Amino acid sequence: MTNQEPPNQEPANQEPKWDYTSSRQNFITGALVVGGNVLVLLIYLLYRTVPAVHQFISGKPL
């Protein structure tokens, strides 16, 4: 009995049971974050440089 492992211990090479994420989920989340940031930057640059966009957003001419 001294050489046997307790049945509730996991081997060291297995993932923990609480980790339900996958690399695909992480990739999609990262892509959404980067895409959102690019969208915000694009809108800001258009707001600052294109008078029609500035007037559409703020209601005031540039």
C-alpha positions as CSV (number, residue, x, y, z in Angstrom):
1,M,0.0,0.0,0.0
2,T,2.9,2.4,0.4
3,N,3.7,2.5,-3.3
4,Q,0.2,3.3,-4.5
5,E,-1.0,6.8,-5.2
6,P,-4.3,8.0,-3.8
7,P,-7.0,7.7,-6.4
8,N,-8.0,11.4,-6.3
9,Q,-4.7,12.8,-7.4
10,E,-4.2,13.8,-11.1
11,P,-1.0,13.0,-13.0
12,A,1.2,16.1,-13.5
13,N,0.8,16.2,-17.3
14,Q,-3.0,16.7,-17.3
15,E,-4.8,20.0,-17.4
16,P,-6.7,21.1,-14.3
17,K,-10.4,20.2,-14.2
18,W,-11.5,23.9,-13.8
19,D,-9.8,25.1,-17.0
20,Y,-12.7,25.0,-19.5
21,T,-11.1,27.4,-22.1
22,S,-9.5,26.3,-25.3
23,S,-7.0,28.0,-27.5
24,R,-9.7,28.6,-30.1
25,Q,-11.8,30.6,-27.5
26,N,-8.7,32.6,-26.5
27,F,-8.0,33.3,-30.2
28,I,-11.5,34.5,-30.8
29,T,-11.5,36.7,-27.7
30,G,-8.2,38.2,-28.6
31,A,-9.3,38.9,-32.1
32,L,-12.5,40.6,-30.9
33,V,-10.5,42.8,-28.5
34,V,-8.0,43.8,-31.2
35,G,-10.8,44.4,-33.7
36,G,-12.7,46.6,-31.3
37,N,-9.5,48.7,-30.6
38,V,-8.9,49.1,-34.3
39,L,-12.5,50.2,-34.8
40,V,-12.3,52.8,-32.0
41,L,-9.0,54.2,-33.5
42,L,-10.5,54.4,-37.0
43,I,-13.6,56.2,-35.7
44,Y,-11.4,58.6,-33.7
45,L,-9.2,59.4,-36.7
46,L,-12.1,59.9,-39.0
47,Y,-13.7,62.2,-36.3
48,R,-10.6,64.3,-36.1
49,T,-9.8,64.5,-39.8
50,V,-13.0,64.3,-41.9
51,P,-15.4,67.2,-41.4
52,A,-18.5,65.3,-42.4
53,V,-17.8,62.5,-39.9
54,H,-17.2,65.1,-37.2
55,Q,-20.4,66.9,-37.9
56,F,-22.4,63.6,-38.0
57,I,-21.1,62.5,-34.6
58,S,-21.0,65.9,-32.7
59,G,-23.6,67.9,-34.7
60,K,-21.1,70.8,-34.9
61,P,-18.9,71.7,-37.9
62,L,-15.2,71.0,-37.5
